[in-house]
Amino acid sequence: MNQLTAREVSDLLLQNQQVTVVDVRELHELAYGKIVSALHIPMQQIPNELHQLGEDVHQTVVLVCHAGMRSQHVAQYLEGLGYSDIINMIGGMNSWASDVDQSMSVY
């Protein structure tokens, strides 16, 4: 698993890379802000919602949560299933709010 900062993930998205961003926070946390292009699949629903990622286990998947811990657990889970290009966003949405989109709330 790779680890990227929020700014590095933003740069990746701005470069129009083929990237799937998955926000694993709970629904109520989205009120604080979200990455526009992100799929929302709460951590506990990942096993039942893998179909949303499609069948390409070699695609680039960036996982985000509040502070980076839940997304890291999901990243490890996906790697165990054979996904080969998994990125955990260090610091989660708090870092995104601080470093990329200051209009969002840090919570």
C-alpha positions in Angstrom: 0.0 0.0 0.0 1.2 3.5 -0.8 0.6 6.4 1.5 0.0 9.9 0.0 -0.7 13.2 1.6 -3.9 15.1 0.8 -2.0 17.5 -1.4 -0.4 14.6 -3.4 -3.9 13.0 -3.8 -5.2 16.4 -5.0 -2.4 16.6 -7.5 -3.1 13.0 -8.7 -6.7 14.0 -9.3 -5.8 17.2 -11.1 -3.6 15.3 -13.5 -6.7 13.4 -14.6 -5.2 10.1 -13.6 -7.6 7.2 -13.7 -8.2 7.0 -10.0 -11.1 5.8 -7.9 -11.5 7.6 -4.6 -13.4 5.8 -1.9 -14.6 7.6 1.2 -15.1 5.1 4.0 -16.5 7.5 6.5 -20.0 7.2 7.9 -22.9 9.0 6.2 -23.2 11.7 8.9 -19.5 12.6 8.5 -20.1 13.7 4.9 -21.8 16.9 6.3 -18.3 18.2 7.1 -17.3 18.0 3.4 -16.2 15.4 0.9 -14.1 15.0 -2.2 -16.5 15.6 -5.1 -15.5 12.6 -7.2 -15.4 10.1 -4.3 -17.6 7.1 -4.0 -19.1 6.8 -0.5 -18.9 3.3 0.9 -18.8 3.2 4.7 -16.0 0.9 6.1 -18.4 -1.7 7.4 -20.1 -2.0 4.0 -17.0 -2.5 1.9 -17.3 -6.3 1.8 -20.8 -6.1 0.5 -20.2 -3.2 -1.9 -17.0 -4.3 -3.7 -19.0 -4.4 -6.9 -18.9 -0.6 -6.9 -15.2 -0.8 -7.6 -15.6 -2.9 -10.7 -13.6 -6.0 -11.5 -10.2 -4.4 -12.2 -8.1 -5.3 -9.1 -5.2 -3.3 -10.7 -6.9 0.0 -10.8 -5.7 2.8 -8.6 -7.9 3.2 -5.5 -7.4 6.0 -3.1 -9.0 5.4 0.3 -10.0 8.3 2.6 -11.6 8.6 6.0 -11.6 11.2 8.8 -7.9 10.8 9.9 -6.4 8.0 7.9 -6.9 5.0 10.2 -10.1 3.4 8.9 -8.9 3.9 5.3 -5.7 2.1 6.2 -7.6 -0.9 7.5 -9.7 -1.0 4.3 -6.5 -0.6 2.2 -5.1 -3.7 4.0 -8.3 -5.6 3.4 -8.4 -4.8 -0.3 -4.7 -5.8 -0.7 -5.6 -9.1 0.9 -8.2 -9.5 -1.8 -5.6 -9.0 -4.5 -5.9 -5.2 -5.2 -2.5 -4.1 -6.3 -2.6 -0.3 -6.5 -4.0 0.9 -3.2 -3.3 4.3 -1.7 -4.2 5.5 1.8 -4.5 9.2 2.2 -2.5 10.2 5.2 -4.4 12.4 7.7 -7.7 11.8 6.0 -10.2 14.5 5.4 -8.8 16.6 8.2 -5.7 17.0 6.1 -7.7 17.6 2.9 -9.6 20.4 4.8 -6.3 21.9 6.0 -4.1 21.5 2.9 -6.4 21.4 -0.1 -9.9 22.8 0.5 -10.0 25.2 3.5 -13.7 25.8 2.9 -14.3 22.4 4.6 -14.6 21.8 8.3 -11.9 20.1 10.4 -13.6 17.9 13.0 
